[in-house]
């Protein structure tokens, strides 16, 4: 258990708090690039700051203060120009650095005036990688943005999925070092949801946690698994400071404020060999629901099940009332390392996992169990018969709410010429599931 003061250290993310200042030393994914195919401006809140994210007519992204420096109008209602975003109230224009570059009436009335010079607003750098938009909100010098190895893979179907989670980010991230929950939340609970009493999934009987340069790995063995099983030899990655990597996808838990989290997931699904080449690779973005039309929590998909667990702990989990057990060694480890890191950075040390070298950042390696499954192609017949890819053509099991146009695009990419002949049967399956 943790004291109230220690819990606040882990959970408060505003500027000037220990964790808030620590997290600002990293790049964070904040949106999908495809989100801006149909719009150019978005209101966004990150680590307690109200901001405006935009893409101007030149294709440059900006992340600036929500409010215009003139009369504090909301810039998320502004509109973009060739350079920057223009306030819809009096036309002041800001660029991606936060500089005020145009004040129409002021410049007409007093062409030699210097009001612009004192009207800069907060601005943070934004970069696009693999269909994701990343922002850095910390002190200079700006670190390198890691181009993780999976971002370099080719011939895949890329989806960026966001969800708004009404609880603190840390109870989401702790999930990344909790392998035993898979047995009960995703396996056994799903059995009971189907109205079945069993059989229950194989039990965990061994777990291990290891630290490496960019985070931690958890390794696990369940009944029937040998010591050579990839889940024991390699395991999965809790990516520092707020990510999770499972081979075919990343998840990040980005703090919105102390009581809300933006879940950002990046999925790469390798396509059959017959579908090559896919160039350039297009990414799809969609917002995932967490409740159904009746206002009930969705519990049918993997990440929705996780969200129910996180939110059920409260807006900010009270860790003074916990009773940790043997399966929670990873939880204790990650908490202790955050306390150590916060103290070290406050003393002038570099934060864990921050990359300064440009060459290193181009393709840092992560431990990947069964990497060939996610990276290398299969012939379409083997692909559709595989336990991993075959079900994917019927349902996206990770998040509820996959839009029909995304599902159709994936099926078309996988099936090729077979798509038209199977479309009616597939849509009938969708209808039967209620999609």
N, C-alpha and C positions, 0 to 999 in steps of 0.2 A: 504494500500500500504506500501511498505518497501523502505527504502533508499538503494542506491547502496551498501553502506558499510554493512548494515544489511543483504542484500541479499547474499553478498559474504560470510558472516559468516555461513549462512545456506547451501551454495552450494559448497564451496571449501573443498576438502577431502584429500589433500596431507598431508604427515607427517609434523607436525609443525603448521598446521592451527587449529583453535579452533574446528571446526567440525571434521576434520580428526583425531585429537587426541582423541576426544570424541568417535567417532564410533569405534576406535581401542580397546575400552574397552569391546567390545562384540564379541561373536562368530558369524560368518556369514557363511551361506551356500554358497558354491562356485562351486559345481559340483554334478552330480549324480554318485553314486558308480558304477552303471551298465555301465557308460561311459568307465570304465576301464576294462570291460570284453574283449574288443578287442584291446585295446592299453594300454600302460603303462606310457606314458609321454605326457604332454600337456603344451603348453605355455599359460600363463594366466596373466592378468593384473588386479590388485585390488588396489583401492584407490591410484592410481597414481604410483604403483610399478610394475615393470615387473618381473614376477616370473615364476618358473617352478613347476608344480604339477606332481607328479609321484607316482606310486605304484611299490615297488620293488618286487623281486621274493619271498620274505618271506611274502608278503602281507601288509607290512608296507607302509603307505603313508608319503610322504614328500612334503613340500612346501618351496622351496628355491629360492635364487636369480636366475634370468634368466641367469647370466653370470658366467662362471668358473673363479676362482680367479687367474688362471695361465695367460692366454692370452685373457681373456674375450670372449671366444667362447660361443655360445648360447647353454645352457644346455638342452633346449627343443629338441635338435637334439641328445642328449645323449641316452644311453641305460642303463637299470637297471641291477643290480646284486642281489645276495642274500641279501646284505645290501647296500642300497643307489643307486646313479645314477653315471654313469661314463661318463665323457666328451669324445665325439667322436674325439676330436682334438689330445690330447696327453695322454688320458687315466686317468687323475686325477679322483678320485672317492670321492664323498661327501655323507655323511649320512644325515638322517632326522633332525639332530640337527644343520646342517651346517658345521660340522667338516670335514676337509679334512683327509680322512682315508687311502688314497693310492696315491702315486706319482711314478709310475713304474720306469721311468728312473732315477729319483733322488735317489730312494732307492737302485737301482742297482749301481749307480755311487758313492754314499756316504751313506752307510747303517746307519751311525751314525748321519746323518744330521737331523736338526730340522726345516726344511722349513715348514713342515706340520703345525707346531704349530702356525704359523702366517698367515695361509691361510683359516681360517674359513670364511664362508659367511652367510648372513642373512638367517634365517630359522624360520618358524612358525609352531606351532603344528597343526595337522590335525586329526580329529576324524570322524568316521562313525557312523551315527545313522539313522535307518529307511530308508536306501537307499540314504541318503544325506551325503555329505562330508562337514564338517564345519571346518573353520580355525579361529584361534585367532591371531591377529597381534598387540596386545597391550602390555602394561607393565606388569611385574610380580607384585604380584602373579597372575597366570592364574585363572580366575573364573571357576565355574562349568559350564558345558554345559547342558542346560535344556533339559530334555527328556520329552517334552510336552505330555500331556495325550494321544492325538490322535496317537502319535508314538507307544504307547503300545497296540493299538487295534489289534485284530486278525481277520483272515479270510477276508482279503481285497486284492484288486488289487491296487498295488502301482505304480504310475508313477511320475517320476521326469522330469520336462520339463524346459528347459532353453531357453532364447531368448536374443539376443543382441539388446539393445534399445539405439538409438543415441541421448540421452539427459541426463541432470543431474538427479541424483537419487531423489532429493527432490520433484520435480514436480510429480514424480511417487508416492512417499509415501503420499503426501498430498491427493491423490485420496482415501486413506484409511479412511479419515474422511469427505467424501463428498457423503452422501447417495443419494442426489437428482439426481446425474448424472445417476443413474440406470434408472430412469424414462425416461430420454431423450436420453441418448446415447445407452443404451442396449434394451430398449423397443420401444420407438417411432422412433428412427432412423432405427431400424430393420424393422418396419412397412413400412417406406418410401422406404427402400432398396428393399422390395418386390414389389414395385410399387403400394402400397395401400396408400390412403389418410387417413385412419383411420379404426376402431376407435383407438384413442390414449389410452395409458395405464392409470390406475387410478393415480390421482395426489397425490403428497405428501402434507399433510397439517399440519404435526407436526414432528419435529425432536428434538432429545436431545442427549447430549454428556456427558459422565461420565468418570472419571479417576479411574483406579484401579492399583494394584501393578505392573502389567506387560504391561500396556499400557492404551488404552482408549476403550470405547465402543460407538458406535453410535446406537441410537434407532430411529425408524421411524414409522409413521402411514400414510397409504395411504387410499384413498377413499374405503370404504367397509371393512376396518379392524377395529376390536374391540380393546379395551384396553387390552384384554387378549391375543392378537396375540403375538407370540414369538418374532416377529421383534420389538415389542414395549416393552415387558417385559424383554427381554434379549438382543437382537440386535446382532451386529457383532463386531469383535475385530480389532482395529488398534494396532498391536503388536509392542511394543517399541523395538528398535528405527526405524526399517525399514521393518516391516512385516505387514501382513494382514491375518486374519484368518476368514474363512467363514463356519466352521463346517465340510465340506467335504474336504477342502484343505487349505493349507497355500500358501501365496505368499511373497517373499522377493525382495526388490529392493536394490541390492548390488552395491555400487559405483565402477565403473571401473576407472574412473578419473572424472574430473569436467564436462565432456561433454558426458559421456557414462555410461550406467547402465547394469548390468547383472541381468535380471529377472530370478528368480528361483522359481518354483512352485512345491509343493508336493501334489499329489492327492491320497486320500484313498477312494476307492469305495468298500463299503461292498458288499460281494457276497451273493447269496442266501444260505439258510440253507442247501440245498442239495449239495452245493459245498464244504462244510466243510469236513474235516479240510484242511486248506491250511498251511502247515508247512514243511520246513521253507518258509516264505513269500518271494517271489522273487520280486524285484523291476525292473522296466523298465525305461530307460532314453531315451529322444529324444530332439533334438534341433528344436525349432519351428521357422518357417519362419515368417517374418513380411512383406515381399513383394512377389508378385507372379512372374511368369516367365517373364512377361512384364515389371517388375520393378515398378508395381503399388502397393500401400499399400493394404494389405489385411484387409477388414473391416467386414468379415462375422462372426467372432467369438468374444466372449466376451472380452477376453484379448487383441486380436488384435484391437478391437475398443478402448480400453483404451490406447493402445500404440499410436494410431493415435492422440488421444487427447494430450497425454504427449509430443510427438515429435512436434506437431503443435504449442506448446508454445515456441519453439526455443530450441537450444542446452542448454542454461541456461535461464530460464524464467525471464523476466524483470518485477519484481513485483512492480516497481515504477509506472507502468502504469495500475495497476489493479483498479477495483472498486468493492470491496467486498460488499455482501449483507447479508440478514438474513440467507440464506442457508449456508453461509460460516463461521458460528460460530465455527465449528470444525476445519476449516483451521486456523483461528486466534488462536484457543486454542493450536493446535499442534506447531505452530511457536513460540508462547510465551513460551511454556514449554521447547522447545529446547534452547532458549536463557537463561532461568533460569537454566537449567541443565548444560549447558556449563560453565556458571559462577560458579555454585556450585562445579563442579568437579575441575575447575581451583583453587578453594579455598581449595581443599582437601577432599571434600565429595565423597561418593560412588555414582556411576551413577545409575540412575533409572533402576530397573529391573535386575541388576546384582545379580547373586545368588552365594553365597560363601559356603553355607551349602550343603554338599553332599547328605544328605537325602532329603532335599527340592527339589533338582534338579532332583531327580529320576522320579517325576511325578507331576510337578506343574500344577494346574488346571487353565483352561480358561473358561470364560462364553461361553456356547455352546447352542444355540437355537436348539430345536428339536434334542437333542443328540441321542435319540434312532434311529432316521432315519439313522444317519451315523455310529453308533456303533453296533446296534443289527441287526440280520438277519431277513429276510422275507422268507416265502416259495416261490419257484420259480414262481408260478402262480401269487401270489400277487406282487412279485417283478417286473415282466414284465408288470403288469397292473398299477403300480404306476406312478404318474406324474413325480417323481424324477428320478427313475431308468429306467423306460420303454424306454424313448427316448435315453438313454445312449447306448443302444445296437445298435442303428442306426447311431448315430453321437456323436462325442466328441465336445461339444458346446463351450468349453472354449478357446481352442487354435487350430488354423489351423495347418494342416500338420502331424497329427497323423500317424505314419508309419503303413503300412498294417500288418506287423507281430505283432505289439502291439495290433491293433484292433482285429486281429484274436485270439490272446491269451486271450483277455478280453472276447470275445464272446464265446470262447470255455469254459472258466471258468464259465461263467454265465449259458450257455445253456446245458452244459454237453452232454448227448447223443442226445439231440435235434439239436446240432450244425450242424452235417453233413446233416440233412434234410433241414436246412434253409440257408445253406451257399450260395447257388446260388442266392436265392432271395435277401439276404443281399448284396452280391457283386453287383447285378444289381442296388440296391439302391445307393451304393457307386459310381458306374459309372454315374448314372443319376445326382448325386450331383457334379460330377467332381473330386471326391477324387481319 
